[in-house]
Each structure stands twice: as structure tokens, then as C-alpha cells.
């Protein structure tokens, strides 16, 4: 079975077609020879999304699916069987018929400072008061802030001058994680990609996405998060900001996930939580993560988060 992979990463378009094959593996035990299928995917790499092409205007706060719509159209037309996204580009409510079948182990989710060469050795705190190629070609910028995971994937780690801690700057919902989007009813593909799920990442991102969804935010609203799994507890810190940062709300909550490794006896692959299908990860743990995100959002809403976000959208629309 040949499948197709379509990536949102900006890259030179190319198509690689390979046939399926299988291999034999005995795991070091000569009497236990087993045949393990090796699935070779037909790969289609593309940068055909609006978000990748509209580079000269700012992406408006509240706009959704800028990086995903064209790719989902290909998925709907059965031109591809799965699409790989940066999870932070996926809206918390997916179009009907689609689901996130895998959330891979998260890379460093924090943001990184890339300084102009003239400022080598400095940090944000030591910069004078006054994107990558733009930074080097002009003196208009002292530094830019980019996702550390993206810099690593592009092989630009050497340009990182400083990793921002959560005390300095929290990160976007889903940042650092890759998501595999598939057709929700395609059980074969769902089963195939489910082995890519990372339990901790899934729970952290479910909590983050539930927080964002309950705030009625898109991928570009001024909302930031920080999550951590520690000692069977899932911690979620969430914050909302005004556009200029002068007004903000920030709170932390936690929930227990002691049954993380307990697989549900009754597996229902139709169950989605904020767009994620993860039937082989504890259902109660996923429910707890989703409830954590909702509870934290409700706490911030009770303190005025909706008003802050409403003003942010209004100011952005007026630009």
C-alpha cells in the first residue's frame, strides 16, 4: 500500500515514489523469526499554503487555517493519505471528516533569540535600545525571535543566541510538536500512524488546545502556554495579553494523570479530543488533560480574559 505524505514546511517541491516492501527481523533470537512490514511512503513535499505564500503582510489575529486549508483539500480529494503539520498551525476544531492521528514527541517548544551578527555574544537584556535573512541584510533589526524547534529542524541551531525561559516568554499552543492529520474514517491509516503518538506530548497538547479553544482563540491570538508532566501531574500555565503587553492575565493549574499508561479496554477510535484521536492512550488521562485546559480558561475568563482578547482583535482589525 503506497501512501502519500504532504508537509507544510517550506521546501523545494519534489515527488519521491517508492514501492512497499517488507523485511525480516528476529530481535536477536534465531528461533523467533518474524516478518515486520516496512511501509515506504510516496512523498509529496509542498509549500502550497496561503500562510507560506503571503509573506509581505502580517497574519491577522483570529484568522484560522492559513497554513492548512490547501493541504486538507488534497486530503479530502484522496490525493494524499496523510498530512504532516506543525501542530500550532492546526485550529483546535478541525473540518468535519479530519482528525489528528498522531502527535509526535515534542522538540524544544521555547522561543529562541537570533541576534544580528553585530550583536554576537549579547542577550535581549544587554541589547542596545535601538526574519533570518532580513536580520542579516539590514541594520533595521537587532534580533528576531523564532521557535527553537524550527531553527533546529532547519539546521540553524548555531544561530541561536539565547533560549527564552518560561519566565521570560511562554510559547504558542502546540509549538514544537508535529501532528499527522488524516481522514477520520480511514481506520487503516489511523492505526498505522497511531504508533507515532508520544503520550506526554499528547496530554500536554490536549490541555493546551482545550485552553485555547475555550478562550475562542485562533492560532495567532495573544495567548501563551507552558506545560509540564512531573510526578504523575500535568501542569498547565496559560496567559492572555493585550497587543502591547501592557495588560495580561496568567494562572497555573494542575491535574493528576496517574493512569497514563493504562490503555482503555473499550477502544473507540471515533473519540476526538480537541481534534486529536489517540485511542491507545489512557482515556481518563486525556479527559483530565482536556478538563484542565477548560478549567484554566474559565479561570482566566472570570478575571477578564475575554475583554483583553476582544480589544486585541479590535485593534488589529483597525490597522
N, C-alpha and C positions, 0 to 999 in steps of 0.2 A: 504494500500500500504506500503510494507516494503522497506525501502531504506537502503543504506549502507554508512557508514562513514569511511573514511580512513585517518589517521592522520600521519603527518611526524614526530611527536615528538618521541624521543627515549623512548621506554617503553616496558615492557614485553608484548609479543604478546598474545592477548586473543580475543575471539569472544563472543559477547553477542547478542542473538537473542530474540526479543520481538515482540509481535503482535501489530497491530494498535488498538487503542481504541478511544472513544470519551467521552466527559464529558459535563455536563450541567452547565451553568453559567448565573445568572440573573443580575449580576452587581449591586446587592442591590435593584433591582426593581422587586417585585414579579409578576407584570403583563407583564414583558418583558423578559420572559424566552427564551433564545437562546441556540442552540446547537453549541458548539465550537469544531472542530476536534482537537484532540491531536495526533500528529504524533510521534510514537515511532520508532526510527531508529534502524535498525540492524547494530551494530557497529563492525567494523574491525579495530583494532589498530595495526599499523605496523611501523617498522623502517627499511623498506626494500630498502631504497635509498642508492645509492653509497656514497653520501655525509655523511651519518651516519655511514657507514662501513669503509670508508677509513680514519682512524683516525691517521695513523702514517706518512702521507705525507701531505704537505701543499696543499691547494686547489689552483690551478693555476689561476692567473688573466686572466679573459676573458672566462674561462670555464663556460658554462651555463647548467642549468637543472640538476645539480649534485644531488639535493635533490628532484626532481620531476618526472623524466622520468619513473621509475618503477610504480609509482602510477598512472601516466597518462595512462600507458599501461593497467592497470586494469580498468580504466575508459573507455577506448576505447573498451575493450572487454566486457563491460557491467557487469563486476564483481562487480562494485560499482557504485553508482549513484552520488556521490559527494566526493570530496577530500578536506580536510582542511590543508592548508599550513600556514607557516609564510610567509607573503606577500613578504618579502625581498628575499625569495628563488625563487620566480617566475620570470622568464625572462619577459622583457617588451613586447616581441612578443611571444604569445602562439602558440603551434602547431595548425594547422587547425582543426576545429571542437570543440575546447575548449574555454571556457570563464570564467572569474571570475564573479560569480553570486552574491557574497556578500562580502563586506569588513566591518568587524565588528569594533565597536568603539575601537579606539586605546588606548593601555596601554601606560605607560610612555615610550617614544621612545628613551630616552637618554641612554648612556652607563654608567656603574657603575664600580667603583673600588672595587675589593675584595682583601684585604690585607692578607698577611701571618700573622698567629696569633702573631708572634713575633713583628709585626708592628702595633698592635692594637692601635687605637686612633690617628694614623697618617693620612696624606693625601699624594697625589702624590708630593705636594710641599715640604713636610717635610721628605720624604723617604731618606735614605742614598743612595749614588751613588753605588751602587753595585746591564692549565685549572683547575679547582676547586680541584680535588683530587691531581693533580700534585703540586699544590701550597702548600698543607699541608704536603705531603710526602717527599718533598725535600727542601733544602735550596737554590736551584738554582734560585728561583723566589722570589722577594719581594712582587709582586702583580700581579694580572691579571685584564684585563678589559673585561667585559661581558655586554650584553644587559640587562638593568634593568628589562625589561618585562619578559625575560626568567627566570631570578632569581626569580621574583615574582611568575610566574606560577609553578616553581618547589618548592616553599615554602622556598626559601633560602634568603629571604629579610634580615634576621638578619645578614647575612654575608656582606651586603653592607656597605662599609666604607665611600663612597663618590659618589654622583651623579654628573657627569660631566655636566657643563652648556654648552650651545651652543658656548659661548666664548672660552671654553676650548677644546671642541670636539663636532662637529656636528655628526649626525648619518647616518646610511645607509638608502638608499631609501626603504620605506615601513616598516622600523623597528618598532616593537611594535604593528603592525596590523595583524590580522588573515584574511585570504582570503579563500573563498569557491569556488573551481573550479568545474565546471560542463560541461556536453556536451552542446554545444551552441544551438542545435536544440531541446533539451529536455525542452519544454516550461513549463511543469508541475513542474519540479524540479526548474527551474529558478524562477517561480512565488513563489514557496514555500520558497526559501532561500532569496528572494529579501527583505523580511521584516527585515532581519538582517543588511541591509546596514545602516551605520551611515553617514549622509550627509557630515559633516565636514571632517571626515576621508577620505571619498571617494574623495572629491575635493583636499584635501592635497596630497593624494597618486597619483591621476591622474597627478597633477602638477609635483610631484617628478619623477614618472615613465616616463613622457614625456621628462623631463630634461635628464634623464639617457639614454633613447632610442636615443634621438637626438645627444647625445655625442657618440653613438655607444658603450655603455658600458655594461658589464655583471654585475652579482651580486657581483663580487669580485674586480672590478676596484677601484682605489683610488679616489672615488667620495663620497662626503658627502653633506647632505642637512639639512635644518631646515625650517619648515613651520609653519604658524600660521594663524588662522582665527580670525580677530578682526575688529569690527565696519564695517561689510559688506565688508571687504577687505581680500583677500588672499595674504599672504606674503610668498615668496619663496627665501631662501638664498641657493646658491649652490656653491660648491667648488671642484676643482680638485687638486691633489697633485702628486708630484714625490714620488717614493718609500721611499726615506729617509726623505721626508718632507721639503727638502731644497728649492724646487720650488713649488709655488702654485698660484692659481687664485681663487678669491672669490668675488661674487657680490650678490646683493639683488634686486628683482623686486617685484611688486605687481599688483593686478588687482581687480576690483570690482566684487562682487558676490551678488548684491542686490536682485536678483530674485531666491535666493537659494531655497526657499520654494514653488516656482511656478512649478507645475507639467506640463509637456508637454501635450498639448491637443492631439496631434498625437503621440501616443506611438509606437515606433519602437524598438522591443526587439532585432533586429538584429544589432543595432548600438553598436559598441565597441569603447572604447577609451583606448588606451594602454592596451588592454586585458580585460577591465572592462565593464560589461553590467549593467547599473543602470538606467533603463527606468523610474523609479518613482522619480528620482532626476532631477531637472531642467537641460534640455539640454544645454541652453545657459551658465549656470554656469559651466557645465562640459567642454564645448568648451573653455570657458575662462581659466579654470584651465590648460587644455592641451596646449593652446596657450602660457600661462605664462611659462610653462616648456620649450617649444620650444624656446621662445624668450630669456630666460635666457641662455639656452645652446648656442644659436647663439652668444650672447654677449661674453661668455667665449671663444668660438671658434675663434671669431675675435681677441681675445687677446692672442691666442697661446695655448689653452687647448688641441687641437689635438696633438700638438708636445709633450706636457708633458705626455699625456696618451700613446702615441706611444713609447716613451722612457721607460716608466714604464713597458710596455708589453715586450719590447725587453730585458730589464734587467732581468725580471722574467723568460723569456724563456731561457736565458743564464745560469741560475742557475743549 
